[in-house]
Amino acid sequence: MNYKKLIPVMLCFFAMGFVDMVGIASNYVKADLDLSDTMANTLPSLVFLWFLIFSIPTSLLMNKIGRKNTVLLSLLLTLAAMLVPVFTLDFTMLLLSFSLLGIGNAIMQTSLNPLVDSVMNGGASASTLTFGQFIKSIASFLAPIIASWGATTNAFGFGWRAIYPIYLCVGILTTLLLFGTKITDPSKSPLKGETSCAGSSPLRGGWVGSFALLRDPFILLCFLAIICHVGIDVGTSITAPKILMERTGIGLNEAAIIGTIYFVAKAAGSFSGSFIMNYVKDWTFLLLSVLMMVLSALGLVFGESTTVIYASVALMGFGNGNPFSIVFARALQAVPDKKNEVSGLLIMGIFGGTIFPLLMGFASDAFGQTGAVAVISLGIIYLLAFYLQGRKPSAA
């Protein structure tokens, strides 16, 4: 392990966490522009829409320009996304910012996990990727704190938008450090048979080759699991403050802190998971994580007090801190000769961050925040089914 190379890559995971600001940002935009839940939820939905479009092309781009250069491209797009809201709160420009953030994050998440594999010389185990998710969670749980602090102090004259210039500076530092780090990239090679088809363009062949992986039952299960995991993640960060406001009557600046509780718990789950999985099988730990989320969902449906809601959100965060890394690592192990293609396909599953908020917006407008929790619960039920159906082909 080369720590000089690993540190800039881990900072990229921190930059990857910028995307989780969309939950609290959408709540503040909803209040500032007086939007309905359905309209406000289009912002995070727009962010994750781009994963459907850019994930597989990014896996092909890695074969052309390499994993490191692809991550650098994603960082530049992320910097542009951070820059736009510094100047305006116009809804149209916010749509542009959220789109750039989604495109950059889609490219980053597709290329960064394989880049870790390069740095670790093929040792991108579930525990290593989980530690990266822990670093990502630090950016995630800081976002509500910074937004709430900015709103209450009118920091830098930006209010809650102070988060954008702060993360912009961090992103610039990350980009410079990665640019100056030499990383041997085994993926930088001409497209070969596995990513192209005779008589077709490389892009079309890549799409066909990547989607062909879904014929493997375990890869299909993993793809759907990523959709549900991300839907639960984004859905909880959006809905938790609304649940507090609906059931306890507190204001948005106070309720925003519950987003930090979720992401701190998620970071704790990822950090502890990176060590626990050295002693406990990752598949067993997946079951424990899902059972935590089941208990959390029950608390969010029936809980009325601040204590119960806080505890339930924390339990959801802790439980949801590990499924992504476990699923991702197992899928890479299942098809070791097509890691770039598997990465592109699974990252496309982050499109779940578009599906869930839209459904939750409709459900919450119709039935209150309990309706939104019901949508999240569907994702949890699938993850439980994924454990039951996937444990045999994944056993190792």
N, C-alpha and C positions, 0 to 999 in steps of 0.2 A: 504494500500500500504506500503510495506517494502522497503524503499529506499536503505538500506544496501544491499539488495538482487538485487534490480533493477539496481544499478550502474554497477556491473560486467556484468550483462546481456546486458546493453546498450553498454558497451565496446565491447561485442561480435558483436553487430551490426557494430561497427567501423571496427572490423576485417573482417566482412562480406564485407565491402566496398573495401577491397583489390582487389577483383575481377575486379573492374572497372578500374584498372590500365592497363588492357589488351588493351584498346583502344589506349592510347598514347604509350604503349610499342610496339604494333604492327607497329606503324608509325616509331618509331626509329629503330626497327629491319629491317623494309623495307628499310630504308635509309642505315643502316650499311651493310646489306647483299645484297643490290640491287635487291630486290624482286619485282614482279608484284603485283598489288592490289589483284588479286585472290590468290596468294601464301601467301601474308602477312595476308590476312583475314582468312586463315586457322588456325592461332594461336588463335584468340578469338573464332572461331568456335569450335576448339578442347576443349577449356575451357568449353563451355556450352553443348557439346555433352554428358558429363558425367551426366548431370541432367536427361537425358533420361534413363540412366542405373541405377543410384543409388538412385533416389528419393523415389520410392516405397519400395525397400529393407530397406531404412533408416527408413521409417515409421514403419516397422515391428521390426527393431532393437530397436527403442524406447520402444516398448512393452517389450523387453527383458532386456535391461540394463538401461532404463530410459532416460529422455530427457536431463538432465544435462550431464550424461556420454557420450551421443551421441554428444553433442556440444563439449565436451572436445576432443573427437576423431577427430572431424572436425578441431579443432584448431591445433592439432598436425600435421595433413596433410598440413594445411596451412603454418605452420612454415617450414616444409620440402620444400614446394614450394618456399618460400622466400629465402631459403638457397642456392639452386642450382645456380641461376644466379650470386651469389656473386663470384663464382669461374670461370665461363665460359660464353661466348657468343655463343658457338657452337649451331647450329640450332637444332640438335638432342636433346641436353640437355635442350634447351629452350622448346622443345615439351614436355619433361618430366616434367619440371617445370609448364608449363601451364596445363598439365594433372592433376598433384597433386593439383594445385590451383582449378581446376574445380571439382575434386572429393571432396576435402575438403569443397568447397563452396556449393556443392549440398547437402552434409550431414548437413552442418550448416543451410542452409536456410530451409531445411525440419524440423529440430528439434528446431531451435531457436524461431520461431513464437509460437509453442505450449508451449515452456518453458516460454515465456512471459505470456501465459495464466495461467501457474502454479504460477508464481510470483504474478500475479494480482488476484489470486483466482477466475479465471473464467471471469475476466473482460477485456479480450483482445479485446477491442473495436477498431474500425477503427482509432480513434484518438491516442490511445496508440501505435499501430503498426506504424502509420504514424510518430510519434516522433522517433521511432526506425529507420525508413527510413531516417529521418533527420540526425541522428547520423551517419548512414552508408554513407550519402552523404558527410559528412565532410572528411572522408577518400578518397572518390571519387574525390572531387575537389582539395584536396592537392596533389594527384598523379601527375597531369600535372605540377604543380608548382615545386615540388621536382625534377621531371625528367628534366625540363627545366633548373632549377638552377644547377643540377648536370652536365648537358651537357655543360653549359657555364663556369662553374668554375672547372670542373673535380673533383668534391667533393669526398674526400676520395680515389681518384684515380680510381673511378668507372665510372665516367661520368654520363650519365642518369640513369645507374643502381644503383645509390646511394639510390634510392627508396627502394631497396630490403633490405639492412641491417637496414635501419630506420624502416621499417614496421616489420621486424623480431623482433626487440627489443620491439615494441609495442605489437606484438602478444604474446611474452613470458610473458609480464606483465599481459595481459588479461587472459592467460591460468592459471597463478598462482592465480589470484584473484578469478576466477570462481571456481577453484579447492578447494579453502578455504572457499567457501560460501555454507552453508547448505540450500538446497531447497527441500521442500516436493514435491514429484513427483508422481501424481496420475496415470501416464501412465505406471509405472513400474509394470507390472503384466503379468501372463501367457497369451499367445495368446488364444483368445476365438473365438466364432463362427463367429464374424464379420470379422476376419482376416484369417480364414482358412476354407477349405471346406472338407467335409467328403471324405476320401480316397485319399487326396492329401497332399503334403508337406505344411508346413506353408508358405514357400516362394511363392510356386505356388498359394496357396489359397489367400495369400495376394495380389498378382498381380490380380487375378480374382476379389477379393473383391473390390480392389481399382478401377479397370477399370469398374466394374459394376456401380460405381457411375456416370459414363458418361451417363447412361441411364436416369438420371435426366437432363432434358433439361437445367435447370439453371446452374448446375455444368458443363455441356459441354460448355455452353457459357462462363463461368468463365475461364475454362481451355484454350480456344482459346484466350480469352482476355489477359491472362498472357503471352501467346506466343507472341502476338503482342506488348504488353507493353515492354517486355524485348528486342524484336527485334528492336523497336524504340530506346530504351535506348542505347543498344550496338552500333547500327547502327549510331546514331548521334555522339557518342563519337569517333568513328572511322573516320567518314566522314567529320566532321566539320573542322578539320585542313586541310584536302585535298581540301575542297571547297575554303578556304582562299588562299592556295598556288596556286590553279588553276586560280582563278579569280583576285587575287591582286598581285601575284608574290612574296610574302614574303617567308622567309625561315622557316624550321620546328621548330626551337627553338622559334621563334616569334609566329608561328601559334599554337604551343602546348598550349598556354595560353587560347585559345578558349575552350579547354576541361574544364578548371577551370571555365570559365563563365557558361558553361552548368551545371556543377555539383553544383556551388554556387546557381544558379537559381533553380535547383532541390531541393537543401537543403532548400532554402527559401520557395519553394512551399510546401514541406513536413512540415516544421515548422509552417508556417501560417495555413496550412490545419488542423493540429492537434488542433488548436484553433477554426478555422472557423467552423469545423464540429460539434462543440458543440452548434452552433446556426443555422447552415444551414444543411439541410438534405444531407447526403453523396452522394445520388444519383443525387441531383441537382448540387452539387459541381463537381461530375464526368463529367457532361455535360459541365460545364464551363471550366474544364481542357482540355477536348477534343477539344473544340472550339479554345482554345489557340494554340493547336498543329496544327490545320487546318491552322490558320493564319501563324504560323511558317513555315509550309511546303511551302506555297505560297512564303514567303520571301526567302527561300533557293533555290527555283526554279528560281525566277526572279531577286533576289538581286545581284548586281554587286559590290556595295561599301562595305567597311569594316564595316561601321556603320549598314547597313541593315543586313549583315550576322551575326554580333554580336547580334543585337537585336532579330533576328529570332531564333538563337541558345538559347538565354536566355529565350525566350518565350516557346520554346520546353521544356527546362529543368523545368521551373516553372509548365507547364501543366502536365508534365510526373512525377511529384513528388508525386502524390496522387493515381492514378488508382490502383497500386499494392495493397496498403493497403485496399482500398475500396472493391476491388474484393475479396481479401483474407478474410476479416472480414465477408462479406456477405455470402461467401461460407461456412465458419465455422458455421455461424448462421443457414444456411439452413440444415445442417446435423450435429447437435450438438453431437450426440452419436458416431460419427466416425471422430473426429477431426484429429487424427493422419493420418488416411487414406486420408482424404481430403487434408491435408497439403502435404503429399507425392505426390498426384496426381497433385496438382496445381504447386508445385515446379518443377515437371517434365516439366511443361510448359515453364520453363526457357530455355528449349531446343530451344526456339525461338531465343536465342542468337547465336545458330549455323546456323539456317536456313537463317536468314536475312543477316548476313555478307557474306555468300557464294553467295547468289543471288545478293547482292550489288557489290561484287567483279566482277562478270561476267558483271553486268550492267555498272559499272563504266569503266571497260576496253573497253567496246563496245561504250558507249555513254558519257563518262566523268562523273563527280560527279552528274550531273543532273539525270542520270540513277539511281544512288544510292538513291537519294532523292525520286525518283518515287517508289522505293521498300518500303522505310519508309512510304510513303503516303498510301500504301495499308494497313499497320497496323493501321494507324490513321482512315482510313475509316471503318475498322472493329470495332474499339472501339466506333465509333459513332453509328454503327449498333447495337453493344452490348447494348448501353444505350437504344436505341429504343425498342429492343426486350426483354431486361432483366428487364425493370423497373416494369412491372406488377408482375412477380413472386417474385421480390425482395422487393416490397413495404411492408413497415412495419410501 
